[in-house]
Amino acid sequence: MKEKPNLTYINALSGGDIEFEKKLINIIKKEFPIEKEIYFKNLKEKKYQEVAENVHKLKHKIIILGLENSYELAVTYENNLKEGSLDLKEDFQIILKSMTNFLNTL
């Protein structure tokens, strides 16, 4: 997966309002690690319906960070989880790692 997180969507959303961009980035930096931790906790406990809900919440952060293809993968992974399948788990976790690395650079 060559897609990299970016601020294109946030920049477009802000219309050049740097303060708005900073606030939105700070919210993401605060919420994302918590949401990711809950995802892994539920995954470990094999609570797949909750994991699907966690993926659903994380999808919004994925799209905000400009990861359109990753968003589509997350939609499919969420549906898989609802059916009790872990297909795409590794791919989704690569996305989470990419997002974590990116947010750590901001």
Rosetta silent file (secondary structure, phi, psi, omega in degrees, C-alpha in Angstrom):
SEQUENCE: MKEKPNLTYINALSGGDIEFEKKLINIIKKEFPIEKEIYFKNLKEKKYQEVAENVHKLKHKIIILGLENSYELAVTYENNLKEGSLDLKEDFQIILKSMTNFLNTL
SCORE:     score description
SCORE:     0.000 S_00000001
   1 L     0.000  115.697 -175.065    0.000    0.000    0.000 S_00000001
   2 L   -93.857  -11.500 -176.964    1.660    3.172   -1.250 S_00000001
   3 L   -63.633  134.583 -178.338   -0.996    5.598   -0.035 S_00000001
   4 L  -120.386  142.082  176.062    0.314    8.022    2.579 S_00000001
   5 L   -59.415  148.558  179.620   -1.612   10.104    5.111 S_00000001
   6 L  -153.069  174.761 -178.232   -1.747   13.794    4.264 S_00000001
   7 L  -105.519   14.058 -176.422   -3.419   17.048    5.230 S_00000001
   8 H   -56.458  -48.022 -178.747   -5.049   17.743    1.847 S_00000001
   9 H   -64.437  -44.897  179.916   -8.598   17.173    3.117 S_00000001
  10 H   -61.752  -42.771  178.608   -7.996   19.203    6.290 S_00000001
  11 H   -62.286  -42.723  179.172   -6.500   22.047    4.232 S_00000001
  12 H   -65.488  -41.795 -179.174   -9.476   22.021    1.857 S_00000001
  13 H   -63.805  -38.585 -173.765  -11.927   21.897    4.768 S_00000001
  14 H   -76.992  -21.984 -176.306  -10.261   24.786    6.582 S_00000001
  15 L    60.540   30.028  178.116  -10.227   27.150    3.628 S_00000001
  16 L    91.229    2.224  179.128   -6.824   28.366    4.795 S_00000001
  17 L   -79.965   97.914 -174.922   -7.828   28.860    8.457 S_00000001
  18 H   -61.890  -38.482  179.400   -4.613   27.726   10.179 S_00000001
  19 H   -63.237  -42.072  177.463   -6.176   27.829   13.670 S_00000001
  20 H   -61.698  -44.214  178.834   -8.988   25.531   12.525 S_00000001
  21 H   -58.818  -45.950 -179.442   -6.438   23.156   11.013 S_00000001
  22 H   -61.570  -43.443  179.612   -4.451   23.070   14.256 S_00000001
  23 H   -61.660  -46.370 -178.723   -7.595   22.394   16.315 S_00000001
  24 H   -63.773  -43.870  178.423   -8.710   19.575   14.033 S_00000001
  25 H   -62.064  -42.059  179.457   -5.248   17.987   14.010 S_00000001
  26 H   -64.369  -38.633  176.447   -5.071   18.212   17.801 S_00000001
  27 H   -61.724  -46.238  179.994   -8.467   16.530   18.145 S_00000001
  28 H   -62.163  -44.863 -178.829   -7.320   13.713   15.855 S_00000001
  29 H   -63.452  -29.616  178.891   -4.013   13.364   17.716 S_00000001
  30 H   -79.453  -46.556 -173.494   -5.931   13.128   21.009 S_00000001
  31 H   -78.820  -39.875 -173.280   -8.729   10.768   19.905 S_00000001
  32 H   -55.305  -49.844 -178.812   -6.924    8.450   17.478 S_00000001
  33 H   -60.594  -35.395  179.257   -4.617    6.697   19.990 S_00000001
  34 H   -68.090  -47.395  179.445   -7.562    6.055   22.324 S_00000001
  35 H   -62.082  -38.860  179.314   -9.772    4.702   19.532 S_00000001
  36 H   -65.877  -41.935  179.626   -6.899    2.553   18.278 S_00000001
  37 H   -61.998  -43.435  178.402   -6.284    1.155   21.779 S_00000001
  38 H   -63.978  -40.557  176.585   -9.969    0.240   22.177 S_00000001
  39 H   -55.341  -51.781 -177.139   -9.882   -1.423   18.735 S_00000001
  40 H   -66.168  -36.084  178.047   -6.934   -3.633   19.735 S_00000001
  41 H   -62.736  -49.201  179.698   -8.483   -4.426   23.133 S_00000001
  42 H   -65.391  -36.152  177.869  -11.751   -5.579   21.551 S_00000001
  43 H   -63.084  -45.497  179.659   -9.849   -7.500   18.874 S_00000001
  44 H   -60.762  -36.945 -178.666   -7.829   -9.314   21.539 S_00000001
  45 L   -86.449    4.496  178.157  -11.051  -10.160   23.385 S_00000001
  46 L    58.004   34.576  176.387  -12.625  -11.373   20.112 S_00000001
  47 L   -93.431   76.951 -168.486  -15.519   -8.921   20.429 S_00000001
  48 H   -68.217  -30.027  175.963  -15.923   -8.632   16.683 S_00000001
  49 H   -66.339  -40.445  176.933  -19.139   -6.585   16.675 S_00000001
  50 H   -66.859  -38.040  177.646  -17.415   -4.008   18.881 S_00000001
  51 H   -60.955  -41.706  177.635  -14.345   -4.187   16.636 S_00000001
  52 H   -59.651  -41.553  177.752  -16.607   -3.416   13.666 S_00000001
  53 H   -65.429  -38.679  177.278  -17.903   -0.368   15.559 S_00000001
  54 H   -62.478  -43.796  178.959  -14.310    0.675   16.337 S_00000001
  55 H   -61.785  -40.939  179.480  -13.407    0.395   12.641 S_00000001
  56 H   -57.691  -45.139  179.041  -16.486    2.468   11.810 S_00000001
  57 H   -66.638  -41.655 -178.098  -15.258    5.281   14.097 S_00000001
  58 H   -67.557  -27.264  179.825  -11.691    5.042   12.817 S_00000001
  59 H   -55.473  -36.835 -178.439  -12.875    5.311    9.195 S_00000001
  60 H   -64.479  -38.305  177.857  -13.638    8.981    9.751 S_00000001
  61 H   -69.620  -35.797  179.611  -10.052    9.669   10.775 S_00000001
  62 H   -60.312  -47.586 -177.705   -8.821    7.656    7.787 S_00000001
  63 H   -71.030  -35.581  178.667  -10.721    9.826    5.314 S_00000001
  64 H   -63.190  -31.942  178.975   -9.784   13.063    7.115 S_00000001
  65 L   -89.308   19.127  169.791   -6.128   12.084    6.667 S_00000001
  66 L    74.262   19.951 -176.893   -6.676   11.747    2.908 S_00000001
  67 L   -98.436   76.449 -174.547   -6.524    7.939    2.730 S_00000001
  68 H   -65.766  -45.060  179.149   -9.263    7.279    0.189 S_00000001
  69 H   -67.101  -37.510  178.490   -8.209    3.751   -0.774 S_00000001
  70 H   -65.846  -34.740  176.638   -7.654    2.885    2.870 S_00000001
  71 H   -61.251  -45.924  178.931  -11.141    4.142    3.644 S_00000001
  72 H   -60.907  -40.952  177.184  -12.590    1.721    1.091 S_00000001
  73 H   -62.218  -42.014 -179.860  -10.572   -1.098    2.644 S_00000001
  74 H   -63.433  -38.266  177.082  -11.885   -0.124    6.099 S_00000001
  75 H   -60.205  -46.476  179.612  -15.482   -0.241    4.822 S_00000001
  76 H   -65.301  -43.078  178.779  -14.910   -3.787    3.540 S_00000001
  77 H   -61.607  -42.934  178.082  -13.108   -4.818    6.740 S_00000001
  78 H   -58.831  -45.682  178.744  -15.980   -3.445    8.841 S_00000001
  79 H   -64.191  -40.114  176.672  -18.467   -5.499    6.810 S_00000001
  80 H   -58.422  -45.920 -178.946  -16.234   -8.578    7.114 S_00000001
  81 H   -60.571  -39.958  179.121  -16.163   -8.180   10.901 S_00000001
  82 H   -61.886  -25.636  178.408  -19.951   -7.961   11.019 S_00000001
  83 L   -96.712    5.962  177.164  -19.959  -11.360    9.308 S_00000001
  84 L    83.556   15.012 -178.835  -17.370  -12.748   11.740 S_00000001
  85 L  -105.468  138.731  177.332  -14.462  -12.611    9.288 S_00000001
  86 L   -97.916   12.783  176.896  -11.050  -11.134   10.064 S_00000001
  87 L   -54.485  135.135  179.525  -10.138  -10.799    6.374 S_00000001
  88 L    83.404    3.966  179.450   -8.192   -7.542    5.857 S_00000001
  89 H   -56.479  -49.162 -177.773   -7.153   -7.304    9.532 S_00000001
  90 H   -62.793  -41.931  179.369   -3.438   -7.093    8.665 S_00000001
  91 H   -62.509  -41.261  179.940   -4.072   -4.520    5.932 S_00000001
  92 H   -64.680  -39.170 -179.351   -6.141   -2.421    8.327 S_00000001
  93 H   -69.518  -28.882  173.128   -3.425   -2.559   10.950 S_00000001
  94 H   -64.962  -39.816  177.239   -0.875   -1.347    8.396 S_00000001
  95 H   -61.810  -46.065 -179.758   -3.157    1.654    7.834 S_00000001
  96 H   -60.380  -40.872  179.624   -3.306    2.309   11.590 S_00000001
  97 H   -65.225  -42.417  178.285    0.488    2.136   11.810 S_00000001
  98 H   -61.000  -43.211  178.938    0.851    4.542    8.888 S_00000001
  99 H   -65.365  -41.858  179.112   -1.570    6.970   10.536 S_00000001
 100 H   -60.540  -47.727  179.694    0.235    6.684   13.876 S_00000001
 101 H   -60.402  -43.677 -179.176    3.605    7.402   12.254 S_00000001
 102 H   -63.545  -48.473 -178.119    2.172   10.371   10.359 S_00000001
 103 H   -62.760  -31.997  178.185    0.458   11.883   13.406 S_00000001
 104 H   -68.715  -17.464  178.844    3.688   11.534   15.380 S_00000001
 105 H   -88.707  -13.229 -176.639    5.413   13.794   12.846 S_00000001
 106 L   -83.649    0.000    0.000    2.868   16.612   13.253 S_00000001
